[in-house]
Amino acid sequence: MRLDQRQFNLLAGTALIAVATHLMRLPPWLAVSLVLIAPWRMWSRQRTGKAISVWLRVPLVIALVAVIIVTYGNIFGREPGTALACGLLMLKLLESEKIRDARAALGFAAFVMMSALLFTQTMGFTLLVCLSLVALLAALNALQPAPLARRHPLLGNLRSGLLLLGFGLPLAIAAFLFVPRLSSPLWGSPDTFADARTGLNDRMTPGSMTELLVDDTPALRVHFDGEVPANSARYFRALVLWDFDGSSWTREGWRPQLDLETVEAGSAETRYEITLEPTNRPWLVALDVPLAPPENARMTYDRTLYARNRIDQLRQYQLRSVLGYRLDESIDPRDRARALRLPDGFNPKSLALARQWRAEGRDDNRVIQAAMELFNASFTYTLSAPMLGRDSVDDFLFNTRAGYCEHYSSAFVVLMRAAGIPARVVTGYQGGWWNALGNYLLVRQSDAHAWAEVWLQGRGWVRMDPTAAINPARIEAG
């Protein structure tokens, strides 16, 4: 039986709602393309009354798979898998002409809605996903031979969908209360375990490393050609985070790929080989600071290393680094502006404190010293850090005064920027355990660390680790 225009419009609207639950995570070009398919298909069907030719549908499916592989590196995992599912759902509209096609598409739409909960399970978002089921149930009701409402079909279908959802709630509540829940979801995917293994995401929010810092699984092994660096020098650089939105640090701001930040070596080169555990992430780890990228990898201007593909198996690569260095003695004006940028309307107390230090006539070094003394005077290093509010840095500096490396590095960089000192957050690993039998350094996930870099005239980017002011043993002994 062929779909009438009202039934098809309900189907297309439900598909749009299902895809909307993923829009914030999809690449912008894909999100816009998928959103435009539904209205275009509704207009095309009303105008011609025909399905889209198979000669167009098949190339579109092939193109979708190809661009997802190019964008994500593969089609497996949460992010590429859900992007592929969203694309296939919208492309299904191009051939949906019969009741059978619509029911299959709506079943797939329910799966796409459910997959949004793989990323976040907050109460608000879960309720929104549940409400989106009203449209799906309304579309299913519209496919029945005798819809419940004939005078106002759309409102009647929506009312029926809401009633059906209400009838299902008691069963859902009973299942939630009485059915045992596993420690990890049945729909666990490769990315779920990758998050637990690496923890080094390209977004750092104070408090997000808690599970990682108690995980003793291996992250990487390092074989040195010569002398092994002291524990206090074992900083393994992964990501440089420039951009702060008030709660999280990212590297979202775009910067043209120009010259690398220059390095003036102040010590002999350290040559070594790293064996990196699979991460399903593209970035590589290097002893701070690397001189050149390894084979089949590239180095960004801030000396972050990226592989050509995601690391989905053991990866061995050789590197050269210098432990003593001057990094970028002459800063690019765009980098300076980016390293001073703070969001409006956040952390007024912290900004006022840093500006007060400046008003007292303190130079850069004395401002840095004041921040370190503040941490050392009354703060506590703990993995059981209290939750922070909207003004996370204010809450940390003036209320909780307890946390670990993420809290200290984030607060330190905000204070430096407020005082007019360019600063940025660096994440990676610090320390490691020397295996004398195997002659290698074992770095575990629990060695994950975050520190800061400030730019000082005549010295360039200088590493500052405020965690060392609170818990020196974390840096000296691991």
Secondary structure, DSSP 4 states (H G I P E B T S, - for coil): -BPPHHHHHHHHHHHHHHHHTTTTTS-HHHHHHHHHHHHHHHHHHHHH-SPPPHHHHHHHHHHHHHHHHHHHSSS-SHHHHHHHHHHHHHHHTTT--BHHHHHHHHHHHHHHHHHGGGT---HHHHHHHHHHHHHHHHHHHHTSSS-S-SSSHHHHHHHHHHHHHHHHHHHHHHHHHHS---SS-TT--HHHHHHHHH---SEE-TTTTTTGGG--SEEEEEEESSPPPPGGG-EEEEEEE-EE-SS-EE--S-----PPPPEEE-S-EEEEEEEEPP-SSSEE-EESSBSS--TTEEE-TTS-EEESS---S-EEEEEEEESSEEE-SS--HHHHHHTT---TTS-HHHHHHHHHHHHTT--HHHHHHHHHHHHHHH-EE-SSPPP--SSHHHHIIIII-EE-HHHHHHHHHHHHHHTT--EEEEEEEE--EEETTTTEEEEEGGGEEEEEEEEETTTEEEEE-THHHH-HHHHHT-
